Amino acid sequence: SAGSGSSSGGGSSSSSSSTGAAASNPTLQSGATLVSAVQSLTSGEVDQLAGVHAEGYSSNMTIGLEQMKTVANTVMDRIHKPISDGNSNSISYELDAGKYIWADVAGFTGTVNSYNGLAGFGYNSYYGVVGLDLFRNQTGGLGIYGGAGNSNMTQSSQVSQSFTNNTGYVGMYGGLYLASDVKLSGAIGYTFGNTKAVR
């Protein structure tokens, strides 16, 4: 927090918050302060820090976003118009125009090679989504969905570290069918999860 000051007449006085000092120089689990720990580093230890990159954390976020995008695409694929009224007497129309309970399970795995001093990593991502069409006919549709996912990545080329993520998904989807095959569609959802990192 910022310090505070006051003045009156010709003199002035100021006082600073001890909370601000503690926040800028926290005490580590070892009992030492952050500043003293940094000052105690040897030249060799400082050289090692030059090869440590934070891209492992950003890459883990990228994997999570990729899974979220895949789930969103799965949900949005549920929003489609039934077969036209011209085929309304066919069995296929009757099946297509009905409400569904649907599910989708998928996974992907990959490896990113290290390049130009940046670390490489391997990753896996799996998810399952279940949805229910609450309402669906020629004018539009509305449904709800929920699911869970897991992803993990391991980085070892620069610093040995791994991430494991468990994620949950809940939300709604819907669409409104207009003339000339124009469709308004969308989805809204909430994603929650936790991450365990080991380094």
VOBA-1610 file (N, C-alpha, C; in pm, whole numbers, padded with zeros to 5 digits, always signed):
BEGIN
Ser+00084-00118+00000Ser+00000+00000+00000Ser+00087+00123+00000Ala+00038+00232-00050Ala+00116+00355-00061Ala+00130+00421+00074Gly+00239+00495+00092Gly+00259+00569+00214Gly+00166+00688+00222Ser+00152+00746+00338Ser+00067+00863+00355Ser+00147+00975+00416Gly+00112+01097+00387Gly+00184+01212+00440Gly+00090+01323+00478Ser+00133+01409+00567Ser+00052+01524+00607Ser+00144+01641+00634Ser+00094+01762+00617Ser+00175+01881+00644Ser+00087+01989+00704Ser+00150+02072+00787Ser+00079+02187+00844Ser+00180+02297+00868Gly+00138+02422+00844Gly+00228+02534+00865Gly+00350+02522+00776Gly+00468+02554+00835Gly+00590+02551+00757Gly+00657+02415+00757Gly+00619+02327+00846Gly+00686+02198+00854Gly+00605+02092+00785Ser+00665+01979+00767Ser+00596+01866+00707Ser+00643+01737+00771Ser+00558+01640+00771Ser+00594+01510+00824Ser+00531+01404+00736Ser+00589+01287+00732Ser+00534+01178+00652Ser+00554+01047+00724Ser+00467+00952+00695Ser+00477+00819+00752Ser+00444+00719+00644Ser+00510+00605+00643Ser+00486+00503+00543Ser+00429+00380+00610Ser+00346+00308+00536Ser+00280+00190+00589Ser+00376+00073+00594Ser+00382+00004+00707Ser+00466-00115+00717Ser+00410-00228+00633Thr+00281-00224+00605Thr+00220-00326+00520Thr+00278-00321+00380Gly+00303-00199+00330Gly+00361-00185+00196Gly+00501-00245+00190Ala+00580-00224+00293Ala+00715-00280+00296Ala+00711-00432+00300Ala+00620-00485+00380Ala+00609-00630+00391Ala+00563-00692+00261Ala+00475-00622+00190Ala+00425-00675+00064Ala+00534-00677-00042Ser+00625-00579-00040Ser+00731-00573-00140Ser+00850-00662-00103Asn+00859-00707+00020Asn+00968-00793+00065Asn+00912-00904+00155Pro+00836-00998+00097Pro+00770-01101+00177Pro+00869-01197+00241Thr+00826-01261+00347Thr+00906-01362+00414Thr+00876-01499+00353Leu+00983-01570+00315Leu+00970-01701+00254Leu+00950-01809+00360Gln+00918-01931+00318Gln+00897-02040+00413Gln+01023-02071+00493Ser+01139-02044+00435Ser+01265-02069+00506Ser+01288-01970+00620Gly+01209-01861+00623Gly+01227-01759+00725Gly+01302-01638+00675Ala+01370-01652+00561Ala+01443-01540+00503Ala+01348-01452+00423Thr+01384-01326+00408Thr+01303-01237+00325Thr+01342-01256+00179Leu+01254-01212+00090Leu+01280-01227-00053Leu+01407-01152-00094Val+01426-01031-00042Val+01543-00950-00080Val+01671-01019-00036Ser+01675-01069+00087Ser+01796-01134+00135Ser+01824-01263+00059Ala+01717-01334+00019Ala+01736-01457-00059Ala+01795-01426-00196Val+01746-01319-00261Val+01800-01280-00391Val+01944-01235-00378Gln+01975-01159-00273Gln+02111-01109-00255Gln+02211-01220-00224Ser+02161-01334-00175Ser+02249-01445-00140Ser+02279-01538-00258Leu+02217-01513-00374Leu+02241-01597-00491Leu+02385-01583-00539Thr+02443-01696-00578Thr+02578-01693-00636Thr+02568-01661-00785Ser+02685-01632-00845Ser+02687-01602-00988Ser+02638-01720-01070Gly+02674-01840-01030Gly+02629-01960-01101Gly+02479-01978-01094Glu+02420-01948-00978Glu+02274-01960-00962Glu+02201-01855-01045Val+02259-01737-01054Val+02199-01633-01137Val+02205-01672-01284Asp+02315-01733-01326Asp+02327-01779-01465Asp+02221-01885-01496Gln+02188-01970-01400Gln+02085-02071-01420Gln+01949-02005-01442Leu+01923-01895-01372Leu+01794-01826-01388Leu+01775-01774-01529Ala+01884-01745-01598Ala+01874-01693-01734Ala+01815-01796-01829Gly+01826-01924-01793Gly+01771-02029-01879Gly+01633-02075-01837Val+01572-02009-01739Val+01439-02046-01692Val+01336-01953-01756His+01241-02011-01826His+01139-01932-01894His+01003-01956-01830Ala+00918-01858-01840Ala+00782-01870-01785Ala+00684-01926-01887Glu+00734-01970-02005Glu+00640-02014-02107Glu+00567-02142-02068Gly+00619-02217-01970Gly+00548-02336-01925Gly+00410-02302-01874Tyr+00397-02192-01801Tyr+00267-02150-01747Tyr+00175-02100-01858Ser+00230-02022-01949Ser+00146-01972-02059Ser+00106-02086-02152Ser+00196-02183-02173Ser+00162-02298-02256Ser+00052-02382-02192Asn+00055-02396-02060Asn-00050-02469-01991Asn-00184-02398-02007Met-00183-02266-02001Met-00307-02190-02025Met-00357-02209-02167Thr-00263-02214-02263Thr-00301-02234-02402Thr-00370-02368-02422Ile-00320-02472-02357Ile-00382-02605-02366Ile-00523-02601-02308Gly-00540-02532-02195Gly-00672-02519-02136Gly-00769-02444-02227Leu-00720-02338-02291Leu-00804-02262-02383Leu-00841-02344-02506Glu-00747-02427-02552Glu-00776-02513-02666Glu-00886-02613-02633Gln-00881-02668-02511Gln-00988-02760-02470Gln-01122-02686-02460Met-01120-02566-02405Met-01242-02487-02393Met-01301-02456-02530Lys-01215-02424-02626Lys-01262-02395-02762Lys-01326-02519-02824Thr-01266-02635-02801Thr-01320-02758-02857Thr-01456-02790-02797Val-01470-02770-02667Val-01601-02790-02602Val-01704-02693-02659Ala-01665-02567-02676Ala-01757-02467-02732Ala-01801-02505-02872Asn-01707-02554-02955Asn-01743-02596-03090Asn-01839-02714-03088Thr-01819-02806-02994Thr-01909-02921-02981Thr-02050-02875-02948Val-02062-02780-02855Val-02193-02729-02815Val-02258-02654-02931Met-02180-02570-02999Met-02237-02492-03108Met-02281-02580-03225Asp-02217-02694-03241Asp-02257-02786-03348Asp-02396-02844-03324Arg-02444-02837-03201Arg-02578-02887-03171Arg-02686-02793-03224Ile-02650-02670-03256Ile-02749-02571-03298Ile-02761-02575-03449His-02854-02653-03500His-02876-02660-03643His-03025-02673-03670Lys-03064-02634-03789Lys-03205-02633-03824Lys-03250-02771-03870Pro-03366-02818-03825Pro-03418-02945-03875Pro-03443-02939-04025Ile-03463-03054-04084Ile-03492-03063-04227Ile-03615-02978-04259Ser-03619-02920-04379Ser-03724-02825-04416Ser-03863-02888-04410Asp-03964-02800-04406Asp-04103-02847-04398Asp-04142-02933-04518Gly-04069-02918-04630Gly-04103-02996-04748Gly-04086-03145-04725Asn-04005-03182-04629Asn-03982-03323-04598Asn-04046-03362-04465Ser-04146-03285-04422Ser-04200-03303-04287Ser-04269-03437-04269Asn-04303-03508-04377Asn-04369-03638-04362Asn-04270-03752-04355Ser-04143-03725-04371Ser-04044-03832-04370Ser-04004-03867-04227Ile-03960-03991-04210Ile-03915-04037-04078Ile-03792-03959-04035Ser-03704-03927-04131Ser-03581-03854-04096Ser-03613-03718-04038Tyr-03716-03652-04090Tyr-03754-03522-04034Tyr-03805-03539-03892Glu-03886-03638-03869Glu-03943-03659-03736Glu-03833-03684-03634Leu-03732-03759-03675Leu-03620-03784-03584Leu-03539-03657-03564Asp-03514-03583-03671Asp-03429-03466-03663Asp-03495-03351-03590Ala-03626-03343-03597Ala-03697-03233-03534Ala-03720-03255-03385Gly-03688-03374-03336Gly-03713-03403-03196Gly-03607-03347-03104Lys-03633-03356-02974Lys-03536-03315-02874Lys-03442-03432-02845Tyr-03317-03399-02818Tyr-03216-03502-02800Tyr-03150-03489-02663Ile-03105-03603-02613Ile-03000-03607-02512Ile-02875-03652-02587Trp-02772-03573-02586Trp-02654-03602-02666Trp-02528-03599-02580Ala-02425-03662-02630Ala-02297-03667-02558Ala-02182-03667-02658Asp-02071-03615-02615Asp-01952-03613-02698Asp-01830-03633-02608Val-01742-03722-02649Val-01618-03749-02576Val-01503-03739-02676Ala-01398-03670-02640Ala-01286-03652-02732Ala-01157-03630-02654Gly-01048-03640-02723Gly-00918-03616-02663Gly-00814-03587-02770Phe-00708-03522-02731Phe-00598-03498-02823Phe-00468-03493-02745Thr-00362-03524-02814Thr-00229-03525-02753Thr-00130-03465-02851Gly-00021-03413-02800Gly+00075-03350-02889Gly+00208-03322-02822Thr+00301-03277-02902Thr+00435-03241-02854Thr+00479-03113-02924Val+00533-03021-02848Val+00591-02898-02902Val+00742-02906-02880Asn+00820-02900-02987Asn+00965-02911-02978Asn+01027-02780-02932Ser+01137-02791-02859Ser+01209-02671-02814Ser+01274-02602-02933Tyr+01285-02471-02924Tyr+01340-02394-03035Tyr+01398-02263-02984Asn+01519-02233-03025Asn+01581-02103-02999Asn+01583-02068-02849Gly+01614-02167-02767Gly+01623-02144-02624Gly+01493-02157-02548Leu+01381-02170-02619Leu+01252-02188-02552Leu+01227-02337-02531Ala+01166-02369-02420Ala+01149-02509-02383Ala+01037-02575-02462Gly+01053-02704-02487Gly+00948-02784-02548Gly+00867-02855-02441Phe+00753-02912-02480Phe+00670-02982-02383Phe+00578-03080-02455Gly+00529-03176-02379Gly+00429-03269-02428Gly+00300-03249-02351Tyr+00186-03275-02415Tyr+00059-03248-02348Tyr-00047-03348-02392Asn-00148-03363-02306Asn-00267-03445-02332Asn-00390-03369-02286Ser-00502-03387-02354Ser-00626-03321-02316Ser-00744-03412-02350Tyr-00834-03430-02254Tyr-00952-03515-02271Tyr-01073-03444-02211Tyr-01190-03466-02270Tyr-01311-03407-02213Tyr-01432-03489-02252Gly-01539-03472-02176Gly-01668-03531-02207Gly-01777-03428-02181Val-01873-03418-02271Val-01984-03322-02258Val-02115-03394-02281Val-02215-03362-02199Val-02350-03416-02214Val-02446-03299-02223Gly-02542-03304-02315Gly-02638-03196-02331Gly-02780-03246-02346Leu-02873-03156-02327Leu-03016-03187-02338Leu-03085-03074-02413Asp-03155-03109-02521Asp-03237-03011-02593Asp-03367-02990-02516Leu-03386-02872-02461Leu-03508-02842-02386Leu-03623-02808-02480Phe-03592-02743-02591Phe-03694-02700-02686Phe-03631-02699-02824Arg-03704-02748-02925Arg-03647-02750-03059Arg-03756-02773-03163Asn-03767-02679-03259Asn-03858-02696-03372Asn-03806-02611-03488Gln-03892-02582-03586Gln-03848-02510-03704Gln-03808-02365-03676Thr-03851-02310-03563Thr-03820-02170-03534Thr-03693-02153-03454Gly-03648-02256-03388Gly-03527-02243-03308Gly-03514-02355-03207Gly-03422-02337-03116Gly-03399-02439-03015Gly-03325-02382-02896Leu-03333-02456-02785Leu-03269-02415-02660Leu-03230-02541-02583Gly-03111-02540-02526Gly-03067-02657-02451Gly-02967-02622-02343Ile-02933-02721-02263Ile-02835-02705-02155Ile-02728-02813-02170Tyr-02612-02786-02117Tyr-02503-02883-02125Tyr-02415-02877-02001Gly-02340-02983-01980Gly-02243-02990-01871Gly-02137-03092-01907Gly-02019-03075-01851Gly-01912-03169-01884Gly-01793-03151-01794Ala-01693-03233-01819Ala-01570-03230-01741Ala-01453-03260-01832Gly-01338-03207-01797Gly-01218-03229-01877Gly-01095-03243-01791Asn-00994-03302-01849Asn-00864-03315-01783Asn-00755-03288-01887Ser-00654-03216-01847Ser-00540-03192-01934Ser-00413-03193-01850Asn-00303-03227-01914Asn-00175-03228-01843Asn-00064-03200-01942Met+00044-03145-01892Met+00161-03119-01975Met+00286-03137-01891Thr+00394-03175-01957Thr+00522-03195-01890Thr+00630-03124-01970Gln+00710-03047-01900Gln+00820-02973-01962Gln+00949-03014-01892Ser+01050-03051-01968Ser+01174-03098-01905Ser+01301-03046-01971Ser+01288-02975-02082Ser+01407-02935-02156Ser+01484-02822-02087Gln+01416-02734-02016Gln+01483-02626-01944Gln+01474-02648-01793Val+01353-02657-01745Val+01326-02686-01604Val+01223-02797-01600Ser+01245-02894-01514Ser+01150-03005-01505Ser+01026-02958-01430Gln+00914-02951-01498Gln+00789-02909-01435Gln+00672-02975-01507Ser+00563-02994-01434Ser+00444-03057-01492Ser+00321-02988-01437Phe+00213-02994-01515Phe+00085-02934-01478Phe-00025-03037-01500Thr-00119-03043-01407Thr-00238-03127-01422Thr-00360-03040-01394Asn-00456-03041-01486Asn-00574-02955-01475Asn-00702-03039-01480Asn-00793-03011-01388Asn-00927-03070-01390Asn-01028-02956-01405Thr-01116-02969-01504Thr-01203-02859-01541Thr-01347-02906-01553Gly-01441-02820-01515Gly-01583-02847-01531Gly-01648-02743-01619Tyr-01753-02782-01691Tyr-01823-02693-01784Tyr-01975-02705-01762Val-02044-02594-01753Val-02190-02591-01750Val-02237-02472-01832Gly-02355-02483-01894Gly-02404-02370-01970Gly-02531-02400-02048Met-02568-02306-02134Met-02687-02315-02218Met-02650-02279-02361Tyr-02727-02331-02456Tyr-02708-02298-02596Tyr-02844-02278-02661Gly-02846-02204-02769Gly-02973-02179-02836Gly-02954-02120-02974Gly-03062-02123-03052Gly-03057-02068-03187Gly-03193-02022-03231Leu-03194-01924-03320Leu-03317-01872-03379Leu-03300-01876-03530Tyr-03392-01947-03598Tyr-03381-01966-03742Tyr-03465-01862-03814Leu-03401-01787-03903Leu-03468-01681-03977Leu-03485-01724-04123Ala-03540-01635-04203Ala-03564-01666-04344Ala-03432-01677-04420Ser-03438-01743-04534Ser-03324-01755-04626Ser-03203-01820-04560Asp-03230-01919-04478Asp-03123-01997-04414Asp-03031-01911-04326Val-03081-01802-04274Val-03005-01720-04179Val-03034-01770-04038Lys-02929-01785-03959Lys-02945-01841-03826Lys-02870-01755-03724Leu-02935-01721-03615Leu-02870-01657-03502Leu-02852-01764-03395Ser-02729-01782-03351Ser-02703-01886-03252Ser-02600-01838-03151Gly-02600-01900-03037Gly-02505-01861-02934Gly-02507-01956-02817Ala-02412-01939-02730Ala-02402-02021-02610Ala-02343-01938-02499Ile-02380-01970-02377Ile-02326-01905-02259Ile-02291-02014-02159Gly-02177-01998-02095Gly-02136-02104-02003Gly-02044-02054-01894Tyr-02017-02143-01803Tyr-01928-02115-01690Tyr-01826-02229-01681Thr-01701-02194-01671Thr-01594-02292-01661Thr-01523-02276-01527Phe-01497-02387-01461Phe-01428-02384-01333Phe-01329-02500-01327Gly-01228-02487-01248Gly-01130-02595-01241Gly-01020-02567-01143Asn-00926-02661-01135Asn-00810-02643-01050Asn-00687-02698-01120Thr-00572-02645-01084Thr-00446-02684-01147Thr-00346-02722-01040Lys-00277-02832-01062Lys-00167-02873-00975Lys-00038-02864-01055Ala+00059-02792-01001Ala+00187-02774-01069Ala+00299-02828-00982Val+00390-02899-01044Val+00506-02955-00975Val+00630-02910-01049Arg+00726-02858-00974Arg+00849-02806-01037Arg+00968-02846-00953
//
